[in-house]
Amino acid sequence: MPLPKYIVHLTTEERTELEDLIRTGKRAASVIIHARILLKADTGANGPGWDDDRMAEAVECGASTGYRVRQAFVEESLAAALFRKKPTGRQYRKLDGAQEAHLIALACGAVPEGRSHWTLQLLADRRVELNVVESISPECVRVTLKKTNSSRGCANSGGFRLRPMPNSSARWRTCWRSTPGPTTRPGR
């Protein structure tokens, strides 16, 4: 099945904007390449109307890049063709610093009745009950608690500084004067 052909028709304003963008060179390399692709693919009165292979060779990019840039221009807009989209699947932090501190205080505090210790699910449910967050997963609680030094099971809970370890790579003393023989250099 052949790929659909996306034909680029630039207005004079768009063409001058792209030429100014290329001329200044104050943008990311990908933006400049996309602008050059659009200028070469323009089939209007002032454009050369090149195909993907010739454009890819001139701009020094892949033919699929030219196809994707033309597709974004026709289906969306000039800005969508020039600039990369923000990632949609990115997960931002669920808890800020104050909320993390409250979670740590809750985990180090008294255990609920009928329980011997806090579980990640109990901590997550308690955070929702206290209306600190709308929803939180036990994995988020685990990651938050892992990056702190206040673990109850840890030997160092952060209250006391660890003593520095003695240097295990002490300098070896060689007694080169006490063992005369052919292995030592004369004149030392």
KOLKOLKOL-629897 format. One record per atom (N, C-alpha, C, O, CB): residue number from 0; atom name; x, y, z. Coordinates in steps of 0.1 Angstrom, whole numbers. Glycine has a CB too. Example, Ala and Ser with C-alpha at 12.3 -4.5 7.8 and 13.67 -1.06 7.14 Angstrom:
<sites>
   num   atomo    east   north      up
     0       N     132     -57      78
     0      CA     123     -45      78
     0       C     132     -33      78
     0       O     142     -33      85
     0      CB     113     -45      90
     1       N     128     -22      71
     1      CA     137     -11      71
     1       C     129       0      79
     1       O     134      11      80
     1      CB     141      -6      57
</sites>
This chain:
<sites>
   num   atomo    east   north      up
     0       N       8     -12       0
     0      CA       0       0       0
     0       C       9      12       0
     0       O      17      14       9
     0      CB     -10       0      12
     1       N       7      21     -10
     1      CA      16      33     -10
     1       C      12      43       1
     1       O       1      44       5
     1      CB      14      40     -24
     2       N      23      50       5
     2      CA      20      60      15
     2       C      13      72       9
     2       O      15      76      -2
     2      CB      34      64      22
     3       N       5      79      17
     3      CA      -2      90      12
     3       C       8     102      10
     3       O      17     103      17
     3      CB     -14      95      22
     4       N       5     110       0
     4      CA      14     121      -4
     4       C       9     133       4
     4       O      -2     137       2
     4      CB      15     123     -19
     5       N      18     139      11
     5      CA      15     152      18
     5       C      21     163      11
     5       O      34     164      11
     5      CB      19     151      33
     6       N      13     172       5
     6      CA      18     182      -4
     6       C      19     195       5
     6       O       9     199      11
     6      CB      10     184     -16
     7       N      31     201       5
     7      CA      33     213      13
     7       C      31     226       4
     7       O      38     227      -6
     7      CB      47     213      19
     8       N      22     235       8
     8      CA      20     248       2
     8       C      23     258      12
     8       O      15     260      21
     8      CB       6     249      -4
     9       N      34     265      11
     9      CA      37     276      21
     9       C      32     289      16
     9       O      33     293       5
     9      CB      53     276      23
    10       N      27     297      26
    10      CA      23     311      23
    10       C      36     319      23
    10       O      47     314      27
    10      CB      13     316      33
    11       N      35     331      18
    11      CA      47     340      18
    11       C      51     343      32
    11       O      63     345      34
    11      CB      44     353      10
    12       N      42     345      41
    12      CA      46     347      55
    12       C      53     335      61
    12       O      63     337      68
    12      CB      33     351      64
    13       N      48     323      59
    13      CA      55     311      64
    13       C      69     310      58
    13       O      78     306      65
    13      CB      46     299      61
    14       N      69     312      45
    14      CA      82     311      38
    14       C      93     321      44
    14       O     104     317      46
    14      CB      81     313      23
    15       N      89     334      46
    15      CA      98     343      51
    15       C     102     340      66
    15       O     113     342      70
    15      CB      93     357      51
    16       N      92     334      73
    16      CA      95     330      87
    16       C     105     319      87
    16       O     114     319      96
    16      CB      82     326      94
    17       N     104     309      79
    17      CA     113     298      78
    17       C     127     303      73
    17       O     137     298      78
    17      CB     108     287      69
    18       N     127     312      63
    18      CA     140     317      59
    18       C     147     325      69
    18       O     160     324      71
    18      CB     138     325      46
    19       N     140     333      77
    19      CA     146     340      88
    19       C     151     331      99
    19       O     162     333     105
    19      CB     136     350      94
    20       N     144     320     101
    20      CA     148     310     112
    20       C     161     303     108
    20       O     170     301     116
    20      CB     137     300     114
    21       N     162     300      95
    21      CA     174     294      90
    21       C     186     304      90
    21       O     197     300      94
    21      CB     172     288      76
    22       N     183     316      86
    22      CA     194     326      85
    22       C     200     329      98
    22       O     212     331      99
    22      CB     188     339      78
    23       N     192     330     109
    23      CA     197     334     122
    23       C     205     323     128
    23       O     216     325     134
    23      CB     186     338     131
    24       N     201     310     127
    24      CA     208     299     132
    24       C     208     298     147
    24       O     217     292     153
    24      CB     222     299     127
    25       N     198     305     154
    25      CA     198     305     168
    25       C     188     295     174
    25       O     183     296     185
    25      CB     194     319     173
    26       N     185     284     167
    26      CA     176     274     171
    26       C     184     260     171
    26       O     195     259     167
    26      CB     164     273     161
    27       N     176     250     176
    27      CA     182     237     177
    27       C     184     232     162
    27       O     177     236     153
    27      CB     173     227     185
    28       N     194     223     161
    28      CA     197     217     148
    28       C     185     211     141
    28       O     183     211     129
    28      CB     209     208     148
    29       N     177     204     150
    29      CA     165     197     144
    29       C     155     206     139
    29       O     148     204     129
    29      CB     159     188     155
    30       N     153     218     145
    30      CA     144     228     141
    30       C     148     234     127
    30       O     140     236     118
    30      CB     142     239     151
    31       N     161     236     126
    31      CA     167     242     114
    31       C     165     232     102
    31       O     162     235      91
    31      CB     181     246     115
    32       N     168     219     105
    32      CA     166     209      95
    32       C     152     208      91
    32       O     149     206      79
    32      CB     171     195     100
    33       N     142     208     100
    33      CA     128     207      96
    33       C     124     219      88
    33       O     116     218      79
    33      CB     120     206     109
    34       N     129     231      91
    34      CA     126     243      83
    34       C     132     242      69
    34       O     125     245      60
    34      CB     132     256      90
    35       N     144     236      68
    35      CA     150     234      55
    35       C     142     224      47
    35       O     140     225      34
    35      CB     164     230      56
    36       N     137     214      53
    36      CA     128     203      47
    36       C     116     210      41
    36       O     112     207      30
    36      CB     125     192      57
    37       N     109     218      49
    37      CA      97     224      45
    37       C      99     234      33
    37       O      91     235      24
    37      CB      90     232      56
    38       N     110     241      33
    38      CA     113     250      22
    38       C     116     242       9
    38       O     112     246      -1
    38      CB     126     259      26
    39       N     123     231      11
    39      CA     126     223      -1
    39       C     114     216      -6
    39       O     112     213     -18
    39      CB     137     213       2
    40       N     104     212       3
    40      CA      92     205      -1
    40       C      81     214      -6
    40       O      71     209     -11
    40      CB      88     196      10
    41       N      83     227      -5
    41      CA      72     236      -9
    41       C      69     235     -24
    41       O      78     236     -32
    41      CB      76     251      -5
    42       N      56     232     -27
    42      CA      52     231     -41
    42       C      45     244     -46
    42       O      39     244     -57
    42      CB      43     219     -43
    43       N      46     254     -38
    43      CA      40     267     -42
    43       C      47     274     -54
    43       O      56     268     -60
    43      CB      39     276     -30
    44       N      44     286     -56
    44      CA      50     294     -67
    44       C      65     296     -65
    44       O      72     296     -75
    44      CB      43     307     -69
    45       N      69     298     -52
    45      CA      83     301     -50
    45       C      91     289     -45
    45       O     103     290     -43
    45      CB      84     312     -39
    46       N      85     277     -44
    46      CA      92     266     -39
    46       C      96     256     -49
    46       O      90     256     -60
    46      CB      83     259     -29
    47       N     107     248     -46
    47      CA     112     239     -56
    47       C     104     226     -57
    47       O     103     220     -68
    47      CB     126     235     -53
    48       N      97     222     -46
    48      CA      89     210     -47
    48       C      96     197     -49
    48       O      93     189     -57
    48      CB      79     211     -58
    49       N     107     196     -41
    49      CA     115     184     -42
    49       C     108     172     -36
    49       O      99     173     -28
    49      CB     129     186     -36
    50       N     113     160     -41
    50      CA     108     147     -35
    50       C     116     144     -22
    50       O     126     150     -20
    50      CB     107     136     -45
    51       N     112     133     -15
    51      CA     119     130      -2
    51       C     133     126      -4
    51       O     142     130       4
    51      CB     111     119       5
    52       N     136     118     -14
    52      CA     150     113     -16
    52       C     160     125     -19
    52       O     170     126     -13
    52      CB     150     103     -27
    53       N     156     133     -28
    53      CA     164     145     -32
    53       C     166     154     -20
    53       O     177     160     -18
    53      CB     159     152     -44
    54       N     155     156     -13
    54      CA     155     165      -1
    54       C     164     159      10
    54       O     171     167      16
    54      CB     141     168       4
    55       N     163     146      12
    55      CA     171     140      23
    55       C     186     141      20
    55       O     194     143      29
    55      CB     167     125      24
    56       N     189     140       7
    56      CA     203     141       3
    56       C     208     156       5
    56       O     219     158       9
    56      CB     205     137     -12
    57       N     200     165       2
    57      CA     204     179       3
    57       C     204     184      17
    57       O     214     191      21
    57      CB     194     188      -5
    58       N     195     179      26
    58      CA     194     184      39
    58       C     203     175      49
    58       O     205     179      60
    58      CB     180     184      44
    59       N     207     163      44
    59      CA     214     154      51
    59       C     206     148      63
    59       O     210     149      74
    59      CB     227     160      56
    60       N     195     142      59
    60      CA     186     136      69
    60       C     180     124      62
    60       O     183     121      50
    60      CB     175     145      75
    61       N     173     116      70
    61      CA     166     104      64
    61       C     154     108      56
    61       O     147     119      58
    61      CB     162      94      74
    62       N     150     100      46
    62      CA     138     103      38
    62       C     125     102      47
    62       O     116     109      44
    62      CB     137      93      27
    63       N     125      94      57
    63      CA     114      93      66
    63       C     112     105      74
    63       O     101     109      78
    63      CB     115      80      75
    64       N     123     112      77
    64      CA     122     125      84
    64       C     115     135      76
    64       O     106     142      81
    64      CB     136     130      88
    65       N     118     136      63
    65      CA     111     145      54
    65       C      96     141      53
    65       O      88     150      53
    65      CB     117     144      40
    66       N      93     129      53
    66      CA      79     124      52
    66       C      72     129      65
    66       O      61     134      64
    66      CB      78     109      50
    67       N      78     126      76
    67      CA      71     130      89
    67       C      69     145      91
    67       O      59     149      96
    67      CB      79     124     101
    68       N      79     153      86
    68      CA      78     167      87
    68       C      67     172      78
    68       O      59     181      82
    68      CB      91     174      84
    69       N      66     167      66
    69      CA      55     171      57
    69       C      42     167      62
    69       O      32     175      61
    69      CB      57     165      43
    70       N      41     155      68
    70      CA      28     150      74
    70       C      24     159      85
    70       O      12     163      86
    70      CB      30     136      78
    71       N      33     163      94
    71      CA      30     171     105
    71       C      25     185     101
    71       O      16     191     107
    71      CB      41     173     115
    72       N      31     190      90
    72      CA      28     203      85
    72       C      13     203      79
    72       O       5     212      82
    72      CB      38     208      75
    73       N      10     193      71
    73      CA      -3     192      65
    73       C     -14     189      75
    73       O     -24     195      74
    73      CB      -2     181      54
    74       N     -11     180      84
    74      CA     -22     175      93
    74       C     -24     185     105
    74       O     -35     186     110
    74      CB     -19     161      98
    75       N     -13     191     109
    75      CA     -14     199     121
    75       C     -11     214     119
    75       O     -20     222     116
    75      CB      -4     194     132
    76       N       2     218     119
    76      CA       5     232     117
    76       C      20     233     114
    76       O      28     224     115
    76      CB       1     241     129
    77       N      24     246     112
    77      CA      38     248     110
    77       C      46     246     123
    77       O      57     240     122
    77      CB      41     263     105
    78       N      41     250     134
    78      CA      48     248     147
    78       C      49     233     150
    78       O      60     229     155
    78      CB      40     255     158
    79       N      39     225     147
    79      CA      40     211     150
    79       C      51     204     141
    79       O      57     195     145
    79      CB      26     204     147
    80       N      53     210     129
    80      CA      63     204     120
    80       C      77     208     124
    80       O      86     200     122
    80      CB      60     209     105
    81       N      78     220     130
    81      CA      92     224     134
    81       C      96     219     147
    81       O     108     214     148
    81      CB      92     239     134
    82       N      88     219     157
    82      CA      92     216     171
    82       C      87     203     175
    82       O      77     198     170
    82      CB      86     227     180
    83       N      95     196     183
    83      CA      91     183     188
    83       C      80     184     198
    83       O      78     194     205
    83      CB     103     176     195
    84       N      72     174     199
    84      CA      60     174     208
    84       C      66     171     222
    84       O      76     164     224
    84      CB      50     164     204
    85       N      59     176     232
    85      CA      62     172     246
    85       C      58     158     248
    85       O      48     153     243
    85      CB      54     182     256
    86       N      66     150     256
    86      CA      62     136     258
    86       C      49     135     266
    86       O      47     142     276
    86      CB      74     129     266
    87       N      40     126     261
    87      CA      27     125     267
    87       C      27     115     279
    87       O      19     115     288
    87      CB      17     121     257
    88       N      36     105     278
    88      CA      36      94     288
    88       C      45      97     300
    88       O      47      89     308
    88      CB      41      82     282
    89       N      50     109     301
    89      CA      59     113     312
    89       C      51     114     325
    89       O      40     120     325
    89      CB      66     126     309
    90       N      57     108     335
    90      CA      50     108     348
    90       C      58     118     357
    90       O      70     117     359
    90      CB      50      94     355
    91       N      51     128     362
    91      CA      57     137     371
    91       C      56     133     385
    91       O      49     123     388
    91      CB      50     151     369
    92       N      63     140     394
    92      CA      64     136     408
    92       C      50     137     414
    92       O      43     147     412
    92      CB      74     144     416
    93       N      46     127     421
    93      CA      33     127     428
    93       C      34     134     441
    93       O      24     141     445
    93      CB      29     112     431
    94       N      45     134     448
    94      CA      46     141     461
    94       C      57     152     460
    94       O      67     150     454
    94      CB      50     131     472
    95       N      54     163     466
    95      CA      65     173     467
    95       C      72     171     480
    95       O      70     161     487
    95      CB      58     187     467
    96       N      81     180     484
    96      CA      90     178     495
    96       C      83     177     508
    96       O      86     169     517
    96      CB     100     189     496
    97       N      73     186     510
    97      CA      65     186     523
    97       C      57     173     524
    97       O      56     167     535
    97      CB      56     198     524
    98       N      51     169     513
    98      CA      43     156     514
    98       C      52     144     516
    98       O      48     135     523
    98      CB      35     155     501
    99       N      64     144     511
    99      CA      74     134     513
    99       C      77     133     528
    99       O      79     123     534
    99      CB      86     135     505
   100       N      79     145     534
   100      CA      83     146     548
   100       C      72     140     557
   100       O      74     133     567
   100      CB      86     160     552
   101       N      59     143     553
   101      CA      48     138     561
   101       C      47     123     559
   101       O      43     116     569
   101      CB      35     144     556
   102       N      50     118     547
   102      CA      50     103     545
   102       C      60      96     554
   102       O      58      86     560
   102      CB      52     100     531
   103       N      72     102     555
   103      CA      83      96     563
   103       C      79      97     578
   103       O      82      87     585
   103      CB      96     104     560
   104       N      73     108     582
   104      CA      69     109     596
   104       C      58      99     599
   104       O      58      93     610
   104      CB      64     123     599
   105       N      49      97     590
   105      CA      39      87     592
   105       C      44      73     592
   105       O      40      65     601
   105      CB      28      87     580
   106       N      54      70     584
   106      CA      60      56     584
   106       C      68      54     596
   106       O      69      42     601
   106      CB      69      55     571
   107       N      74      64     602
   107      CA      82      63     614
   107       C      74      64     627
   107       O      78      61     638
   107      CB      93      73     615
   108       N      61      67     625
   108      CA      52      69     637
   108       C      46      56     641
   108       O      50      45     638
   108      CB      41      79     633
   109       N      35      58     649
   109      CA      28      46     655
   109       C      21      38     644
   109       O      16      43     634
   109      CB      18      51     666
   110       N      22      25     647
   110      CA      16      15     637
   110       C       1      14     640
   110       O      -3      15     652
   110      CB      23       1     639
   111       N      -8      12     631
   111      CA     -22      11     633
   111       C     -25      -1     642
   111       O     -17     -11     643
   111      CB     -30      10     620
   112       N     -36       0     649
   112      CA     -40     -11     658
   112       C     -42     -24     650
   112       O     -48     -24     639
   112      CB     -53      -8     666
   113       N     -38     -35     656
   113      CA     -39     -48     650
   113       C     -28     -51     640
   113       O     -29     -62     633
   113      CB     -53     -49     643
   114       N     -19     -43     638
   114      CA      -8     -45     629
   114       C       5     -44     636
   114       O       7     -38     646
   114      CB      -8     -34     617
   115       N      15     -52     631
   115      CA      28     -52     637
   115       C      37     -42     631
   115       O      47     -37     637
   115      CB      34     -66     637
   116       N      35     -38     618
   116      CA      43     -28     611
   116       C      35     -22     599
   116       O      24     -27     596
   116      CB      56     -35     606
   117       N      40     -11     594
   117      CA      34      -5     582
   117       C      37     -13     570
   117       O      48     -18     568
   117      CB      39      10     581
   118       N      27     -14     561
   118      CA      30     -20     548
   118       C      29      -8     538
   118       O      23       3     541
   118      CB      20     -31     544
   119       N      34     -10     526
   119      CA      33       1     516
   119       C      19       4     512
   119       O      15      16     510
   119      CB      41      -4     503
   120       N      10      -6     512
   120      CA      -4      -4     509
   120       C     -11       4     520
   120       O     -19      12     517
   120      CB     -11     -17     506
   121       N      -8       0     533
   121      CA     -13       8     544
   121       C      -9      23     543
   121       O     -17      31     546
   121      CB      -9       2     557
   122       N       3      25     541
   122      CA       8      39     540
   122       C       1      46     528
   122       O      -3      58     530
   122      CB      23      39     538
   123       N       0      40     517
   123      CA      -7      46     505
   123       C     -22      49     509
   123       O     -27      60     506
   123      CB      -6      37     493
   124       N     -29      39     515
   124      CA     -43      42     519
   124       C     -44      53     529
   124       O     -54      61     528
   124      CB     -49      29     524
   125       N     -35      54     539
   125      CA     -35      64     549
   125       C     -33      78     543
   125       O     -40      88     547
   125      CB     -25      61     560
   126       N     -25      79     533
   126      CA     -22      92     526
   126       C     -35      96     519
   126       O     -38     108     519
   126      CB     -11      90     516
   127       N     -43      87     513
   127      CA     -55      91     507
   127       C     -66      94     517
   127       O     -73     104     515
   127      CB     -60      79     498
   128       N     -66      87     528
   128      CA     -76      90     539
   128       C     -73     104     545
   128       O     -83     111     548
   128      CB     -75      80     550
   129       N     -61     108     546
   129      CA     -58     121     552
   129       C     -59     133     541
   129       O     -56     144     545
   129      CB     -43     121     557
   130       N     -64     129     529
   130      CA     -66     139     519
   130       C     -53     147     515
   130       O     -54     159     511
   130      CB     -77     149     523
   131       N     -42     140     516
   131      CA     -29     146     511
   131       C     -28     145     496
   131       O     -24     155     490
   131      CB     -17     139     518
   132       N     -32     134     491
   132      CA     -32     132     476
   132       C     -45     125     472
   132       O     -52     119     481
   132      CB     -20     124     471
   133       N     -49     127     460
   133      CA     -62     120     455
   133       C     -59     105     454
   133       O     -68      97     458
   133      CB     -66     126     442
   134       N     -48     101     448
   134      CA     -45      87     447
   134       C     -30      86     447
   134       O     -22      94     443
   134      CB     -51      81     434
   135       N     -25      74     452
   135      CA     -11      72     453
   135       C      -9      57     453
   135       O     -16      49     459
   135      CB      -4      78     465
   136       N       1      52     446
   136      CA       4      38     445
   136       C      14      34     456
   136       O      22      42     460
   136      CB       9      34     431
   137       N      14      21     460
   137      CA      24      16     469
   137       C      38      17     463
   137       O      47      19     471
   137      CB      21       2     473
   138       N      39      17     450
   138      CA      52      18     444
   138       C      58      32     446
   138       O      70      34     448
   138      CB      52      15     429
   139       N      49      42     445
   139      CA      54      56     448
   139       C      58      57     462
   139       O      68      64     465
   139      CB      42      66     445
   140       N      51      51     471
   140      CA      55      51     486
   140       C      68      44     487
   140       O      77      49     495
   140      CB      44      44     494
   141       N      70      33     481
   141      CA      83      26     482
   141       C      95      34     477
   141       O     105      35     483
   141      CB      82      13     474
   142       N      93      40     465
   142      CA     104      48     459
   142       C     107      60     469
   142       O     119      64     470
   142      CB     100      53     445
   143       N      97      66     474
   143      CA      99      78     483
   143       C     106      74     496
   143       O     115      81     500
   143      CB      85      84     487
   144       N     102      63     501
   144      CA     109      58     514
   144       C     123      53     511
   144       O     132      53     519
   144      CB     101      47     520
   145       N     125      47     499
   145      CA     138      42     496
   145       C     149      53     495
   145       O     160      50     498
   145      CB     138      34     483
   146       N     145      64     490
   146      CA     155      75     488
   146       C     158      82     501
   146       O     166      92     501
   146      CB     151      84     478
   147       N     153      78     512
   147      CA     156      85     525
   147       C     165      75     533
   147       O     166      63     530
   147      CB     143      88     533
   148       N     172      81     543
   148      CA     180      73     552
   148       C     173      69     565
   148       O     179      65     574
   148      CB     193      81     555
   149       N     160      71     565
   149      CA     153      69     578
   149       C     145      56     578
   149       O     134      55     583
   149      CB     142      80     580
   150       N     152      45     574
   150      CA     146      32     574
   150       C     148      26     588
   150       O     159      27     593
   150      CB     152      23     563
   151       N     138      21     594
   151      CA     139      15     607
   151       C     148       3     607
   151       O     154       0     618
   151      CB     125      11     613
   152       N     148      -5     597
   152      CA     157     -17     597
   152       C     171     -14     593
   152       O     179     -23     594
   152      CB     151     -26     587
   153       N     174      -2     590
   153      CA     188       1     586
   153       C     197       3     598
   153       O     192       8     608
   153      CB     188      13     577
   154       N     209      -1     597
   154      CA     218       1     608
   154       C     220      16     611
   154       O     221      19     623
   154      CB     232      -6     606
   155       N     221      24     601
   155      CA     223      38     603
   155       C     210      44     599
   155       O     207      45     587
   155      CB     235      44     595
   156       N     202      49     608
   156      CA     189      55     605
   156       C     190      70     602
   156       O     180      77     601
   156      CB     179      53     616
   157       N     202      75     601
   157      CA     204      89     598
   157       C     205      98     611
   157       O     209     110     610
   157      CB     192      94     590
   158       N     203      92     622
   158      CA     204     100     635
   158       C     219     102     639
   158       O     222     113     645
   158      CB     197      93     646
   159       N     227      93     636
   159      CA     241      94     640
   159       C     250      93     628
   159       O     247      85     618
   159      CB     245      84     650
   160       N     261     100     628
   160      CA     271      99     616
   160       C     278      86     618
   160       O     282      82     629
   160      CB     280     111     616
   161       N     281      80     607
   161      CA     290      68     607
   161       C     304      72     609
   161       O     308      83     605
   161      CB     288      60     594
   162       N     311      64     617
   162      CA     326      67     619
   162       C     333      64     606
   162       O     330      54     599
   162      CB     331      58     630
   163       N     343      72     603
   163      CA     350      70     590
   163       C     358      57     591
   163       O     364      54     602
   163      CB     359      81     587
   164       N     359      49     581
   164      CA     366      37     580
   164       C     381      40     579
   164       O     385      50     572
   164      CB     362      28     568
   165       N     389      32     586
   165      CA     404      35     584
   165       C     408      32     570
   165       O     402      24     563
   165      CB     412      27     594
   166       N     418      39     566
   166      CA     423      37     552
   166       C     429      23     551
   166       O     439      20     557
   166      CB     433      48     548
   167       N     423      15     542
   167      CA     428       1     540
   167       C     440       0     531
   167       O     446     -10     530
   167      CB     417      -8     536
   168       N     442      11     524
   168      CA     454      10     515
   168       C     466      18     520
   168       O     471      27     514
   168      CB     450      16     501
   169       N     470      13     532
   169      CA     482      20     539
   169       C     494      17     530
   169       O     495       7     523
   169      CB     484      14     553
   170       N     503      26     531
   170      CA     515      25     523
   170       C     524      13     529
   170       O     526      12     541
   170      CB     523      38     523
   171       N     528       5     520
   171      CA     537      -6     524
   171       C     551      -1     525
   171       O     556       7     517
   171      CB     536     -18     513
   172       N     557      -5     536
   172      CA     571      -1     538
   172       C     580     -11     532
   172       O     579     -23     535
   172      CB     574       2     553
   173       N     589      -7     524
   173      CA     599     -16     519
   173       C     612     -12     525
   173       O     616      -1     525
   173      CB     599     -15     503
   174       N     619     -22     529
   174      CA     632     -20     535
   174       C     643     -24     525
   174       O     649     -34     525
   174      CB     634     -29     548
   175       N     645     -15     516
   175      CA     654     -18     505
   175       C     669     -17     510
   175       O     678     -23     503
   175      CB     652      -9     493
   176       N     671     -10     521
   176      CA     685      -9     526
   176       C     689     -22     534
   176       O     701     -25     534
   176      CB     686       3     535
   177       N     679     -28     540
   177      CA     683     -40     548
   177       C     685     -53     540
   177       O     691     -62     546
   177      CB     672     -42     558
   178       N     682     -53     528
   178      CA     684     -65     520
   178       C     693     -62     508
   178       O     688     -60     497
   178      CB     671     -71     515
   179       N     706     -62     511
   179      CA     715     -59     499
   179       C     716     -71     490
   179       O     715     -83     495
   179      CB     729     -55     504
   180       N     717     -69     478
   180      CA     718     -80     469
   180       C     716     -76     455
   180       O     715     -64     452
   180      CB     707     -91     472
   181       N     715     -85     446
   181      CA     714     -81     431
   181       C     700     -75     428
   181       O     699     -69     417
   181      CB     716     -93     423
   182       N     690     -76     436
   182      CA     677     -70     433
   182       C     676     -55     435
   182       O     667     -49     430
   182      CB     666     -77     441
   183       N     686     -49     443
   183      CA     685     -35     446
   183       C     695     -28     437
   183       O     705     -34     432
   183      CB     688     -32     460
   184       N     692     -16     434
   184      CA     701      -8     425
   184       C     712      -2     434
   184       O     711       2     445
   184      CB     693       4     419
   185       N     724      -3     428
   185      CA     736       3     435
   185       C     735      18     435
   185       O     731      24     425
   185      CB     749      -2     430
   186       N     740      24     446
   186      CA     741      38     446
   186       C     729      45     453
   186       O     728      57     453
   186      CB     742      44     432
   187       N     720      38     458
   187      CA     709      44     465
   187       C     712      46     479
   187       O     704      51     487
   187      CB     696      36     464
</sites>
